[in-house]
Amino acid sequence: MELPLVVGVDGSDSSLLAVDWAVDEAARHGLPLRLVHASLWERYEAGRPSLSTDRPAEEVMAQHIIASCTERARLRSPEVKSSGEVLPDDAVSALLGAGHEAFALVTGSRGRSEIAGLLLGSVSLAVAARAVCPVIVIRGSERNLQGALDRVVVGVGNSTGGEGAVRFAAREAQARGCALTAVRAWRNPAHRHAEPPLTADDASEVYEEQASNRLTDALRTVVREHPGIKADRRPAEGPAHRVLLEASADADLIVVGAARRHGHFGLQLGRTAHALLHHSHCPVAVVPQRV
């Protein structure tokens, strides 16, 4: 059975953008769409005796949100099989639980209760940092959300466990019929140990070549698995978070890996993924990888 694409909804403008994006994504991959809304009204109201026949306001609100979002999805793409569900839990726990049986989780960048000045909502950040499946946070400018730039970007780091991010990005590029750009940042170390000592220009060439070779290795398998895909390498000098933020400006989606260390709890996001989730010009996919 095909795992669904799961999108968290709360009625905010940000979550409505996530619904629209998720519907298009489900259509590209031929996936069912599952919309979930977390509400704790049932937990607190179920054990409380009441003489009223009126439904609790929280229940009415929760059902309205899920019904209206499900209808929005149906109207956007009748071909996508969409379903909606209210989960009696807090938003983070509900989405993390749903992620155990999901192709990916999709969230908006900010919820209804978030302060407008925050860069990224706490729910989206917590889910991206802890989920066992890929998490896609919908953010960025309108041109990047429309999927018209014909480019998926993937960041390639040092970890050998990062193949999952590259494979996810390649699958996205193939489904969209667009180019895949693999980016790796490189920098000259402050102290170099080479015999004989390298000049600044020679050192730059060495480190750029190493980055290019790492990109070639990372792309080798996915190019073989997706022979029709147009893949290119982009080694770039500078800090990884800055290089990838610049690359996100001309992308429909940017993909990065995030280490999940066994036995570690709490938020598990590197600096680069954290920076992209807060500042990217386009939607960000965080793909977990075991290390």
N, C-alpha and C positions, 0 to 999 in steps of 0.2 A: 504494500500500500504506500502511495506517495505521501511523504510527510508534508503537512501544510506549512504555508508561510503564515506566521502569527504576527499580528499587529496589535499593539496596546493602544486603547482609545480612552479618552477622558472628556471629550467634548470641546477641548481647546482648539484654537486655530492650528497650533502646531500638530496636534494629533490628526486633524482633518487632512493636513498636507501628507502626513504619514499614510493615511488610508489611501489617498489618491496614488501615491508613489507605490504602495504595496500592491494595489490592484494591477497596475501596469507591470510590476515585477512578476506577480503570479501569472499573468497572461503570457509573458515572455517564456516562462519556464513550464507552463502547463500545470501549475500547482493549484490545489484548493487554498482558499484564504480563510483563516480563522481570526475573527476579531474578538478580543477579550477586554473586558472592563472590570477592574477590581473595585469592590465595594464591601465595607465591613458592616453595613447596616444589619445584615442577617445575623451576624455574630452577636450583636448587642441587643437586637430587638427580639430575637426568637425566644429567649427565655424570660421576657418581660410580659406579665399579664396585661391585657388591655381589653376594655369594654367597647372600644371603638371598632367600627367595621371599615374605617378608612385605611387605605394602604399607607405605610410610612412614607414620608416625603422622600427619604433617601432611596427607598425601593423604586418609587416612581421615577426619580431622576436617573437612577442606574439603568432601568429598563428603557427609558427614553433615549439615553445616550447610545446604548448598544443597538437599538432598533433603527435609529436615524443613521448611524454609521454603516450598518449593514445595508440599508436602502441606498445610501450614497455609493457604496461599493457596487451594488447591483446595477444602478443606473450608469455608472462609469463603464462597466464591462459586464453585460449579461452573461457572457460565455464563461466567466470565472465563477466557480462554485464557491459561494461565500456563506459563512455561518457566523453567528454571534453568540456570545456567552458572558454572563456576569459571574465572576468568581468571588466567593466570600473570603477575601484575603486582602492584605495590603498590596500595593501595586508592584513593589519589587519582588516579593515572594510569589505573587501570582504569575508574573512574567518569567521568573527563573524556573518555576515549576513547568510552565507551558513549554519552555525551551528544551526540555528533555525529549519532547516528541515534535520537533519543528525543523523544517529546512533552515529557517533563520527567524530571528525576532526583529521586528521593525518598530521603532519608537520615534516620536517627535523629539525635538530638542528641548522642549520646555512644556511643563504641564500647566493646568489651570491655576494651581496654588502657588506657582513659582513667582518670585519677585522678578519684575520685568528686566531688571539690570543684570540678572545672573546670566553667565555665558552658556551654561548647560544645566538643565534640570537635574536634581539629585537622583530621581528615579532612573533616567536614561544613563547617567554616569554609573550608578550602582549595577545596573543590568549589564552594561557593556563590560564592566570590570569583573563580573562573576559568572556570566552565563556559560553553559557548556556547548552552545551552538553559536554560529555567527550572529552578531548583532549589528543591525544597520540603523544608524541614527540619521534622521532626515533633517538636514540643515543646508544652508547655502543660498545663493542668489537664484533668482528665477531662471536665468539662462542655464544654470547648472542642474536645476531640478527638472527641466524639460527633456533631458536626455538627447539633446540635439548636438552635443559637442563631439559625439562619436569617439569617445576615449574613456577607457578604464585604466586607472593608475594603480600599481601595487608597489608598496615599499618592500625592499629586500634587505634584511638585516644580516647579522652574523650567525644567528641560530640555524642549525641544520633542521630544526623542527618547523621552519617557516614555510615549508612546501605547501602546507594547507592553505595559507593565504594566497600563494601564487596560483594554486589550482582553483580556488574560489574565484579569483579575479579572471582567470582564463575562461572559466565557465560563464561568467557574466559577459565577458567580451564576445564570446561566441553567440550567446543568446541575443545579444544586441546587434550583432553583425558589425562590431566596431573594433578599433585598434586597441591593443594592450600595450601599455608602456610600463616597463619595470624600471624602478628608480632606486639607485643606491648612492648614499652620500659618502664622501670620502674627505679626509682632512690630513694635512701634514702634521705629524706629531711634533710637539714642542722640542723633543730631544730625539734625534735620530742616531742610530748606531749602525753605521755601514762602513765597510772597508773596500775601497777607499771612501772617504766622506763624499756624499752626494751634494751637488749644487742644488739650489732651490728649485730650478727648472727641472733638473733630472729627477728629483724626489717627487715632484708633482706628477711627472709622467709615470713613475713607478706606481704610485698609489692610485692614480686614475686607471691604470691598466689592471691593477688588482681588483678594483671595483668592477670594471668591465668584465673581467673573467668570472667574478662571482655572479654577475647578472646572466652571463651565458650559461653557467651551470644551473642556475635557478630556472631558466626558461627551457632548458633542453627537453625535459620530460613533457611539459605541457604543450610544447610545439609539436612533439611527436603524437600526443594524444588528440590534439586539435589541429590537424594539418592545414586547415583553411584559415587559421587565425593569423592576423598581421601583428607580429610582436616586435617591439623595438626596445633597445636598451638606452638608459639615460644615466650614466654616472655623473654626479654633480658635486662640486666642492662646497662644503659648508656643513653646519650642524644638521642632523637628519630631520629634526622637526621643522626647521626653516625651509629646507629643500623640498620636503613633501607638502608643506603649506603652499609654497609657490606653485608646485605641480598641480595642486587641487584646483587652481583657478581655471584651468582649461580641461577639466574632467567632469564626466557625468557621475563618477563614483571613484572613491579612493579606498583602497583595501590595505589593511595592516594586520600583522599578527600580534597576539598578546599572550604572553607566557602564563600557563596555569601550572603552578608548582604544587605537587601532591602534598597534602598536609598543611598548606598555607591557606589562611582565611583572610577575609577582608578584600579590599580592592586590589586587583592584580593588573595594573596597567603601567606600561612604561611611559617615559616622558613624551615620546613621539606620539603614541596613540592618544595620550591625554591632551596634548596640544591640538591635535587634529579634531578631537571631539569638541573642543571649545572654539576653534578658530577656522576650521576648514571652509573653503568656498563651495564645497559640494558635499553630498551625502557621504558618510563614512561607514565602512564595514570593518568591524573588529572580529577577526577570526581567531578563536582560542587554539593554542597549541601546547601540548604537554611537554614539559622539560624536566 
